[in-house]
């Protein structure tokens, strides 16, 4: 196997069917592609009809395994995994005959007659789906003729597609089918892998993310993947986009679109396709943007000002940033420590970010402290680890880097103990650590920042997974990140959209004729995941626009987007409802900025705080805000009152 070999992965094709999987493997055999070339691949065109004629195709030499992911229990779901089920309906268009004549120019009449015999009876809407494989056999199709069913296989239930592929495709005999735990050790190069619990649906984003996540967790380390996203539903694309930055095992993954030409460009039933590298990370900008905080709430501005001060003072006391998931903790840290002073940098070598929720405990020590070659079974080369990278950065740039441990409360107590020892600074402020398998100690100095979506009170509870000693050691400075409030949503969308750098490009819906409609719709939605929900919605929007082969949103696409969003209950705003307390009486629940208050006084404080923040956003200074309020009869506001309102103390 070639050194730069890789594993090809695709979720099952909704429109193209499993015969498209066969075409892709034939294309990769015809023009081998090393993993290192996938990021640059484009415009390698392949004709499906010509590929279908090649009955002696080999398995691609640069691919170690080809994986076709299907939902567990697909055998019991006859039609829902197929975008258009009904070959007889398609037969009426005459495009099937045209396709057969292109593939079999000399004997097309015989092939067409065979298909006419199989498809002569239309499907009934309520009848059990016809088993076209069995029907073809009953009509006397010879074994070598059964491959011809690739012409209609994409319109059959997934179970029939897989039966055809394993028995009659040009790769028959090389295929293993079943749950990963049963076929992972199979020597067969092609694996049709069932993932998730029985009944899992690719249409349900949450369950599909879990299914993919569990499968990725069971993979071996250091695998190189090429993952096709085209033709596999928006939810599947979102799931892969979500998982890649969170899973260490996907660090060598390249996303591809193995994409057919549009009908206008190629009107044939089976069109030309090409491999195309696409944007690998939609969340990080290709070029870091200058921080823009003029639209931030006052609380968010205060958090950024604190971080900017700590950066300027450069005394390297550790900082804990509190905030719910998606509030923009890592975004703000990058803005402050990477782009400080408005100087745009193209590399973020000075910030090493570790998502503690995504690293297995067995790898945590190596990821933090590094290891030497041979330190354990899979240690095939030296790894610097986070501490080593920061030492290298200090040596090359003569300044301290930043270690950001996000969601640090997920670290095991064993790793916390080792970190606690490492973070005991010597008189020069140097941290001491030992890479795995090394007899020598190393020293490094850096700014330590930790993020958590837990409150300080939760971290200090007895049942907390965080050692009190560890928390005492790192809790030297605190910064609190607020939730994304409703006033920030529209401007947050504009900023996030700029950073996405969608390829192919898509116009921001908050431009042109749709600006008012789209902004009004955004304000009706709930964003419990904060910035992550804004990012998720922007990806969904861009994907739907591009699926409709457009560069900008239009009324039809907007309706389609709203339909997709309405299926996900998390976007809908909840209504205020009275709830019964344990003492048996109904208490009025007041909701303000998506926070529930049983005490009206608490809600009133929050309302005053919001008013004060609005005044500060409008007039930019406390003095100006107070002076403007004095000009309005009955709206006198003192400086001390404004300060109390901003602090939520009155």
Residue, then its C-alpha position, 0 to 999 in steps of 0.5 A: x500500500x502506498x505511503x500516502x494512501x487514504x480511506x474513501x468515505x461517503x454516506x449513501x447517495x440519496x439521488x445517485x444511488x450506489x452505482x455512483x459509488x461504483x463509478x467513483x471507485x472506477x474513476x479512482x482506479x483509472x486516475x489514482x490520487x494520493x491523499x496529499x493531492x486531494x486538497x488541490x484536486x479539481x476538474x478531473x472529469x469522468x464519464x459515467x457511461x464510459x466507466x460503466x462499460x469497464x467490467x474489469x476495473x481494479x480497486x484504486x491503488x492509493x485507497x486502502x479502504x472504501x466505506x459506504x455509510x448507511x443507517x442501521x436497520x435500513x433493511x426494514x425501511x423500504x422507501x425512505x432512503x431513496x429520493x425518487x422511488x419508482x422506476x416505472x414512472x421514470x420509464x415513461x420519460x424515455x430517458x432510460x432508453x436514451x441512456x441504454x442506447x449510449x451504453x449499448x450502441x450495438x445491442x441496445x434493442x435487446x437490453x431495452x426489451x429486457x427492461x420493458x419486460x421488467x418495467x411494464x407494470x406500474x407500481x401501486x402507491x400502497x403496494x409493497x415495493x417490487x423486488x426488481x432484482x428478483x423480477x429480472x432473474x424471473x424474466x431470464x436475465x443471465x448473471x452477467x446481465x444483472x449489472x445492467x440494473x445500475x441504470x435504475x438502481x438509484x430509484x430502488x430502496x436502499x436494501x435492493x441497492x446494496x443487494x445488487x452491489x454485493x452480488x452484481x456490481x463489478x466489485x462483487x466479492x470484494x464487499x463486506x456489509x454490516x455493523x463496524x464492530x463485525x466487519x472492521x477486521x475484514x480483509x475486503x477493501x469495500x465496507x458498507x457500514x451500518x451506523x447508529x441505532x436501528x431506525x437512525x435517520x440522516x434527516x435527523x441531525x442530532x441522531x446522525x451526529x451521534x451515529x457518526x461520532x460513535x463510528x469515528x470513536x471506534x476508528x484507529x488513530x492517524x488514518x487519512x480520510x477523503x470524505x465526499x459530502x456531495x449528494x448526501x443531504x444537508x444534515x450529513x454535511x452539517x454533521x461532518x462539518x460539526x465533527x471534524x474540528x472536534x475529533x482528533x481522529x479526523x485531523x487528516x480528513x479532506x472534504x470533497x465534492x464528487x459532483x455531477x455537472x448540472x443538467x443545463x451543462x450535460x443533459x444526459x441521464x448519467x452526467x459527467x462528474x469530477x472530484x473537487x476539493x471544497x472549503x475544509x473549515x467553514x468556521x475559521x476564516x482564510x484570512x483572520x479578520x480585524x476584531x470589530x466589537x462596535x456591535x457588542x453588548x456592554x457585557x461582551x465589550x467588558x469581557x474583551x476589554x479585560x482580556x486586552x488588559x491582561x494581554x497588555x500587562x503580560x504578567x501571565x497570570x492564568x485566566x478562566x473564561x466562563x461562558x455557555x457553549x457557543x458564546x464565542x470564548x475561543x473567538x474572542x481569545x483569538x481576536x485579542x491574542x492573535x490580532x491584538x492592536x488590529x495587526x492581522x496575522x496569517x498564522x496563529x502559531x502563538x495560540x495552541x488550542x486544545x478541546x478537552x472534551x474531544x480528546x480521549x483520556x489515553x491520548x490527553x497526556x501525549x497531546x499536552x506534553x508530547x511523546x518520543x518515538x517508541x514511547x507506546x505502540x502507535x508512537x511512530x514519531x516524536x510529537x511536540x504536544x501543546x507544551x512543546x509547540x509553545x516552547x518552539x514558538x518562544x524559541x522562534x519568535x522570542x515571545x510567549x504563546x498562549x495555551x487555551x484549554x477549552x472545556x477544561x472541566x472534561x479533563x480527567x483527575x489523573x490529567x489534572x494531577x499531572x497538569x497541577x505538577x507541571x503548572x507549578x512555576x519556578x522563580x522565573x515563571x517557567x513550567x516544567x513538563x516531561x514528554x512521554x518516553x523522555x528521561x529529560x524535563x523540559x521548561x516553557x513559559x506561556x499564557x494559560x487560558x482555560x474555558x468552561x461552560x460551567x459556572x464557578x459554583x458548579x466547578x466548586x461543588x463536591x460532585x464536580x470533576x475538577x480538583x479543588x487544588x487544580x481550580x485554586x491553581x488556575x483561577x487567578x483571573x476570571x472573565x465572564x462571556x455573556x450569551x448572545x443577546x437578541x440585539x446582537x444576532x443580525x450583526x453577529x450573522x454579518x460577521x460570521x458570514x464574512x468569516x465563512x468564506x464559502x466556496x463556491x461563494x454565496x451572497x449574504x442574505x442580509x444584502x439587497x432585496x432580502x435584507x429586511x425579510x431575512x433580518x426580521x426572520x432571524x430575530x424571530x428565531x431562538x439561538x440557544x447555542x449562541x454563535x454556534x447556532x449562527x454558524x450552523x444556520x449560515x452553513x445550512x443557508x449557504x448549502x441550500x442556496x448552492x444545492x439550488x445552483x444559485x449564488x444568492x437566496x431567492x423566494x423559493x430558496x428562502x421558503x425551503x430554508x424556513x421549512x428546514x429550520x421549522x423541522x428543528x424545534x431548537x430554533x423555535x422560541x418558547x412561550x411563557x408558561x406558568x409552572x407549579x412549584x413544589x409548595x403547590x402554588x403557581x408562580x408566574x415565570x418571567x422570561x427575559x433574554x431567554x432566562x427564566x425568573x420566578x422573582x419579578x425583581x430579578x427580571x426588573x434588574x435585567x430589564x434595567x441592565x438592558x436599557x442601560x446597555x442600549x444607552x451605552x451602545x447609542x451614546x458611547x459614554x456614560x456622561x453623554x447618556x446621562x446628559x441626553x436623558x436629562x433633555x427628555x422630560x420625566x427621563x432624568x437619570x443619574x450617573x450612579x443609577x446608570x452604574x447600578x443598572x449596568x451592574x444589575x444591582x438595582 
